[in-house]
Structures are given as C-alpha cells and as structure tokens.
C-alpha cells in the first residue's frame, strides 16, 4: 500500500479557492524571484514543423545534478512522513493540530546540506487572519524549527540509516 500523500489530501479538503489564496499569499511573502513551480508547457512553443521547441531562457533544472534531485525527493518524502508521525503525538510543529507543510527541498551540490522550505498548514484559513497574525505565526514557527528542528533531523537520520543524510535547515517560504 503506497504511503498517503498528506499534502494532496489537505489540498483536496481546502478547496481550489483557498489554495489559490494561499498560493498568492506565499508568493507575496516569498523572498525569491523565481516561481516554485513551472507549468511544463509554459516554456514550449509549437515549431512550424510540428515539434515543441523550448523558448525559455532557463533549463528545467539549472545546475541540479541527478543525485541532488534524487536526494531532494527522498528527503522530502521521508521528512513529510516523519513530520506527520511526530505531529500525531507531539504538537511541537503544529498549529491547531495541523502540521506545517513541506513545500520543497534544495540540496547542496556536495549533498551535505539541505534547505527545507515550509509554510503554515493549508488547513488553516489564512484569509481570516490578519497579516500581522500570519507574520507572527511564521516567526514563532521558525523559532521553534530553529530550536527543535534537530528532532526532525534525528527522525530523518533514523529512517535513512543506510547513509549519512544532509543536515537540515528550515526556511519559511
């Protein structure tokens, strides 16, 4: 039986309207200028001979090696599972009994360090909260992750015993 995708379940339960509001909120607070996701067809145009041609200046995954991408996927899945299991017993990384969401993982080229991008739970109705309340929630959760993120580091290391996984650094998206 494949593991349950908790992000997908949260998205289904929150509805498309709330998802769009959350996406706009995350993008407005994001410190990066590049989008987190690109539509696979955004950078393609039809060539007169009938083939699709890449019209984007950016390759799909610039400067990312295959081991980096594999490790990011493995680490993200393991971290999501560990976070969910830990949150069932301990409220440390939760807000109103909902665990924070892991949006993505970036691995350093030497595979020793990982930046974990997180956001507040999608189950929260952020549109009902003031901007200052959301900012305070983000700051407090970042402090908790900075202080107690080693718990998640330990859980990830326990699940990935076959090698030495990257050191985790949590970054608000």
C-alpha positions as CSV (number, residue, x, y, z in Angstrom):
1,X,0.0,0.0,0.0
2,X,1.6,3.3,-1.1
3,X,2.1,6.0,1.6
4,X,-0.7,8.5,1.9
5,X,0.0,11.9,0.3
6,X,-0.9,14.3,3.1
7,X,-0.3,17.4,1.0
8,X,-2.8,16.2,-1.6
9,X,-5.4,15.4,1.0
10,X,-5.0,18.8,2.5
11,X,-5.4,20.5,-0.9
12,X,-8.5,18.4,-1.6
13,X,-10.1,19.3,1.7
14,X,-9.3,23.0,1.5
15,X,-10.7,23.6,-2.0
16,X,-9.3,25.3,-5.0
17,X,-10.3,28.8,-3.9
18,X,-8.4,28.6,-0.7
19,X,-5.5,27.0,-2.5
20,X,-5.3,29.9,-4.9
21,X,-5.5,32.4,-2.0
22,X,-2.7,30.5,-0.1
23,X,-0.5,30.5,-3.3
24,X,-0.9,34.2,-3.7
25,X,0.0,34.7,-0.1
26,X,3.1,32.6,-0.3
27,X,4.2,34.2,-3.5
28,X,3.7,37.7,-2.0
29,X,5.8,36.7,1.1
30,X,8.5,34.9,-0.9
31,X,12.0,36.3,-0.9
32,X,12.8,34.5,-4.2
33,X,12.0,36.0,-7.6
34,X,11.7,32.6,-9.3
35,X,8.4,30.6,-9.1
36,X,8.4,27.4,-7.0
37,X,6.6,25.6,-9.9
38,X,6.6,26.0,-13.6
39,X,3.9,24.6,-15.9
40,X,5.7,22.1,-18.1
41,X,4.2,23.7,-21.2
42,X,4.9,27.4,-20.3
43,X,8.3,27.3,-21.9
44,X,7.3,25.4,-25.0
45,X,6.0,26.8,-28.3
46,X,5.0,24.9,-31.5
47,X,7.6,25.0,-34.2
48,X,6.3,25.1,-37.8
49,X,7.5,21.5,-38.3
50,X,5.1,20.4,-35.6
51,X,7.6,19.8,-32.8
52,X,7.6,21.7,-29.5
53,X,10.6,24.0,-29.0
54,X,11.9,25.3,-25.7
55,X,11.6,29.1,-25.8
56,X,12.6,29.6,-22.2
57,X,16.0,31.0,-21.3
58,X,16.0,28.7,-18.2
59,X,16.6,25.0,-18.5
60,X,14.1,22.8,-16.5
61,X,16.5,22.3,-13.5
62,X,19.5,24.6,-13.9
63,X,22.7,23.4,-12.1
64,X,21.0,20.5,-10.4
65,X,22.6,17.1,-10.7
66,X,20.7,13.9,-10.8
67,X,21.9,12.9,-7.3
68,X,20.7,16.3,-5.9
69,X,17.3,15.8,-7.4
70,X,17.1,12.1,-6.2
71,X,18.2,13.1,-2.7
72,X,15.7,16.0,-2.6
73,X,12.9,13.7,-3.5
74,X,13.9,11.0,-1.0
75,X,14.4,13.6,1.8
76,X,11.1,15.4,1.2
77,X,9.1,12.2,1.3
78,X,11.0,11.0,4.4
79,X,10.6,14.3,6.1
80,X,6.8,14.5,5.3
81,X,6.3,11.1,6.8
82,X,8.4,11.8,9.9
83,X,6.7,15.2,10.5
84,X,3.2,13.6,10.2
85,X,4.1,10.7,12.6
86,X,5.7,13.0,15.1
87,X,2.8,15.5,14.9
88,X,0.3,12.8,15.9
89,X,2.0,12.5,19.3
90,X,3.6,15.9,19.9
91,X,2.2,19.4,19.0
92,X,5.7,20.9,18.5
93,X,5.5,21.5,14.8
94,X,1.7,22.0,14.5
95,X,-0.8,24.9,14.5
96,X,-4.3,23.9,15.7
97,X,-3.3,20.3,15.4
98,X,-2.2,20.6,11.8
99,X,1.4,20.0,11.0
100,X,3.4,22.6,8.9
101,X,3.6,21.9,5.2
102,X,6.9,21.0,3.4
103,X,6.9,22.8,0.1
104,X,10.3,21.7,-1.3
105,X,13.8,20.7,-0.6
106,X,17.0,22.1,-2.1
107,X,20.2,20.0,-1.7
108,X,23.7,21.5,-1.8
109,X,25.9,20.2,-4.6
110,X,28.0,18.2,-2.1
111,X,24.8,16.6,-0.8
112,X,25.7,17.6,2.8
113,X,23.2,20.3,3.4
114,X,19.5,20.7,2.7
115,X,17.2,23.7,2.8
116,X,13.7,22.7,3.7
117,X,11.1,25.2,2.5
118,X,8.0,25.2,4.7
119,X,4.7,27.1,5.1
120,X,1.8,27.2,7.5
121,X,-0.7,24.3,7.3
122,X,-3.1,24.6,4.3
123,X,-5.9,23.5,6.6
124,X,-5.7,27.0,8.3
125,X,-7.9,29.7,6.8
126,X,-5.2,32.3,6.4
127,X,-7.6,34.7,4.7
128,X,-9.4,35.0,8.0
129,X,-6.2,36.0,9.8
130,X,-4.6,39.5,9.8
131,X,-1.3,39.9,8.0
132,X,0.4,40.6,11.3
133,X,-1.0,37.4,12.9
134,X,0.3,35.3,10.0
135,X,3.7,37.0,10.2
136,X,3.8,36.3,14.0
137,X,2.8,32.7,13.4
138,X,5.5,32.3,10.8
139,X,8.2,33.9,13.0
140,X,7.3,31.8,16.0
141,X,7.2,28.5,14.0
142,X,10.6,29.5,12.5
143,X,12.0,29.9,16.1
144,X,10.6,26.5,17.0
145,X,12.2,24.9,13.9
146,X,15.5,26.6,14.7
147,X,15.4,25.4,18.3
148,X,13.8,22.0,17.9
149,X,14.4,21.1,14.3
150,X,17.1,18.6,15.4
151,X,14.2,16.3,16.4
152,X,13.1,16.1,12.8
153,X,16.8,15.8,11.8
154,X,17.1,12.8,14.1
155,X,13.9,11.2,12.8
156,X,15.1,11.6,9.2
157,X,18.5,10.1,10.1
158,X,16.8,7.2,11.8
159,X,14.7,6.4,8.7
160,X,17.7,6.9,6.3
161,X,20.2,4.8,8.1
162,X,21.9,3.4,5.0
163,X,24.0,6.6,4.6
164,X,24.5,10.0,6.2
165,X,21.7,12.3,5.2
166,X,22.1,16.0,4.7
167,X,21.9,18.5,7.6
168,X,18.6,20.2,7.5
169,X,18.0,24.0,7.6
170,X,14.4,25.1,7.7
171,X,13.4,28.2,5.6
172,X,10.0,29.8,5.6
173,X,8.6,30.1,2.1
